[in-house]
Amino acid sequence: MDFKIKDNATWAVIGYGSWATALAGLLTRNGNKVRWYIRNREVLEGLLSEGRNPKYINELEFDRNLILPTDDINEAVSMSDVILLSVPSAYLKTFLEPLEVSLKDKFIVSAIKGIIPGDYKTVAEYLHDSFELTYHQIGIIAGPSHAEEVSRGKLSYLTIVCTDPDNAGWISRHLSSGSVITSCSTDIYGAEYAAILKNIYAIAAGLAEGLGYGDNFKAVLVAASAREMTRYIQKSYPFERDTLDSAYLGDLLVTSYSTYSRNRRLGLLIGHGCTVKSALNEMTMIAEGYFASECIRHMNLRHNIDMPIADMVYNILYRGASARKSMKTLLSLL
């Protein structure tokens, strides 16, 4: 059954990190009133008193007439029509645990580029299975989109993914700006898995840099990662898609090379000699690729797709394999 977003639909944002803050900023700058569920007391008080998130993207000032911060998820969801999820995938279930309001009449937009650990499901699959939502009422925000650049007005391209192009168009109109260009897609599966896989490959790129490999090799590694990502997506869910588009290749490139990339930084720390545990402890924000690596490894047991780069990252993160030796072994497989 189709699900149409109403023209006058209202927004709620779930999450208080950098990406949630940047997206709330886009919505309010376009004149939308946003109910904002925030579990962190410091962030909640900062937004209520100063109109700023004191922990993430502090320079972004909100119009306090347009943001309605709350620590009650049921209030935020019950009074909104479109619910935007922007939390680390590992904590999504914790964020939604207090929810008592039904989601069956809501449209859910996921800005989460990760997989649910232990469940081995994408966010869309988890919402479909756990909340009995149809895929017609789930949308995805994809594409190369570091929160720091989006919030500062740097030119960015987002892909809005919905089964219904009308819904994608409605979301696009609310997120577009002079610096944010949007396009639409119907490839929910491919967009989600590209966003998951690119985090694993960004760890590999960081490993290469930390181990002292140069730009020439990193280019080869990222090109091979793009082929591996395409192979997994196409074989596991055939669809008429072009993985050279920004939602696939573009996101892979920015996550592999940008200094804002948490996943690249995790690989960089390990390549420099940190243990996996110490590297994770040094991270100030979640590196989604850590959880994605184990999940994709588990899921690929079903598909048996050749994934030497993802396998290398998994063996380093979870089996204690030497980063230097593993990278040398990989050279002959690229």
Disulfide bonds with the S-S distance in Angstrom:
none
